[in-house]
């Protein structure tokens, strides 16, 4: 059974940084594309960043340059480094594991990020 456990969220002030982690179990982590999504109150869930099994990354246009996704296959963990945080980054951040060959994906429970002064 796939399990994804996000951590690292919290309350920060504008301009500060956070690093989110997502630890995966129950899958062959290295073959999955890993994605971070976020959902702000009253808004639809949106894709933040993706890293493929080959390590190729892609980001939402509005977040390029501030957010960095990375993965450590030895630790079955994907990270999201978020810099220069803004109040509009406030959301629940979700980890997603996607396997293209089966078009299947799994979700974590999410971690709250709040950016406020």
Helices and strands as residue ranges (DSSP letters): E 3-7, E 10-12, E 18-25, G 29-31, E 33-39, E 46-51, E 57-59, G 61-63, E 67-72, E 77-82, G 87-89, E 91-99, E 104-107, E 111-115
